[in-house]
């Protein structure tokens, strides 16, 4: 059993296809998994590493930076202000952004720096994890 999944940003449709599971993170609610037949759901998303399990068992990694998830029937729609497929993320750039945000937070605990750090963590997690050396631009 599968469901139709779409990940859409203002610029483009990043993914549209069949999947067996979607795991994402809601604002203030933590991670949530959606399987075929899930009850209708609408939630605000926070910066996260969203994982979409395709029908062939592979996992599509997506960095999601805010937006909404809408679940109805056999459809999961992720509507995000900014979203990036893990394989397309420039890890070196994301690592620089993470370091810059950490330095800013060390100087002053400011909301923009915290948000920037969350975005960097989502990008790094979706593109292979926080550990390891930079892989360069894809």
C-alpha positions in Angstrom: 0.0 0.0 0.0 1.3 3.4 -0.9 0.4 7.1 -0.9 1.0 10.0 -3.2 3.6 12.4 -1.8 4.4 15.9 -3.0 7.1 18.3 -1.8 6.5 21.7 -3.2 8.3 25.0 -2.7 7.4 28.4 -4.3 10.1 27.8 -6.9 9.3 24.2 -8.0 7.9 20.8 -7.3 10.9 19.0 -5.7 9.2 15.6 -5.6 6.0 14.0 -6.7 5.6 10.2 -6.5 4.5 7.2 -4.5 5.8 6.4 -1.0 5.1 4.1 1.9 6.1 6.5 4.7 6.9 10.2 5.4 8.7 11.3 8.5 8.9 15.0 9.2 9.0 17.4 12.2 6.2 19.7 13.2 6.5 23.0 15.1 6.3 22.2 18.8 5.2 18.7 18.1 8.4 16.7 17.4 8.7 14.1 14.6 5.7 12.5 13.1 5.4 9.6 10.7 2.7 9.3 8.1 1.7 5.9 6.6 -1.0 5.1 4.0 -4.4 5.5 5.6 -3.2 8.1 8.2 -6.0 10.2 9.6 -6.4 13.7 8.1 -3.7 16.0 9.5 -2.6 19.6 9.0 0.5 20.9 10.8 3.1 23.6 10.7 6.6 22.4 9.9 9.9 23.5 11.5 13.4 23.1 10.0 14.0 19.4 9.7 15.4 16.4 7.9 12.3 14.9 6.3 12.6 11.3 5.1 10.3 9.9 2.4 10.4 6.1 2.0 9.7 5.3 -1.6 7.9 2.2 -2.7 11.2 0.5 -3.7 12.5 0.9 -0.2 14.9 3.7 -0.9 14.7 6.9 1.2 14.6 10.3 -0.3 16.2 12.8 2.1 14.8 16.4 2.1 15.8 19.4 4.1 12.6 21.3 4.9 12.7 24.9 6.2 9.2 25.7 7.6 5.9 25.4 5.8 3.0 23.0 6.3 2.2 19.3 5.9 -1.3 18.4 4.7 -2.4 14.7 4.9 -5.8 13.6 3.5 -6.8 10.2 2.2 -3.9 8.7 0.3 -2.0 12.0 -0.2 0.7 13.8 1.8 1.6 17.3 0.7 4.5 19.2 2.1 4.3 22.9 1.2 7.5 24.6 2.3 8.9 28.1 2.0 12.3 26.5 1.2 13.0 22.8 0.7 16.1 21.0 -0.7 16.7 17.4 -1.9 19.6 16.0 0.2 21.7 15.1 -2.9 21.5 18.7 -4.2 22.8 20.3 -1.0 26.2 22.0 -1.0 27.6 20.4 2.2 30.6 22.8 2.4 28.3 25.8 2.3 26.0 24.2 4.9 29.0 23.6 7.2 30.2 27.2 6.8 26.6 28.4 7.7 26.6 26.1 10.7 29.9 27.4 12.0 28.9 31.0 11.3 25.6 30.5 13.2 27.4 28.9 16.1 29.8 31.8 16.4 26.9 34.3 16.3 25.1 32.3 19.1 28.3 32.3 21.2 28.4 36.1 21.0 24.6 36.7 21.5 21.7 34.3 21.8 19.7 35.7 19.0 16.7 34.2 17.2 18.0 34.7 13.7 21.3 32.8 14.5 19.3 30.0 16.2 17.1 29.7 13.0 20.2 29.8 10.8 21.7 27.0 12.9 18.5 24.9 12.6 18.5 25.3 8.8 22.2 24.3 8.6 21.5 21.2 10.7 18.5 20.2 8.5 20.7 20.6 5.4 23.6 18.6 6.8 21.4 15.9 8.2 19.5 15.5 4.8 22.7 15.4 2.9 24.5 12.7 4.8 24.6 13.5 8.4 26.4 16.0 10.7 29.5 13.9 10.9 32.1 13.5 8.2 34.0 15.8 5.9 32.5 18.2 3.4 31.6 16.5 0.1 31.5 19.8 -1.9 28.8 21.1 -4.2 26.5 18.7 -5.9 
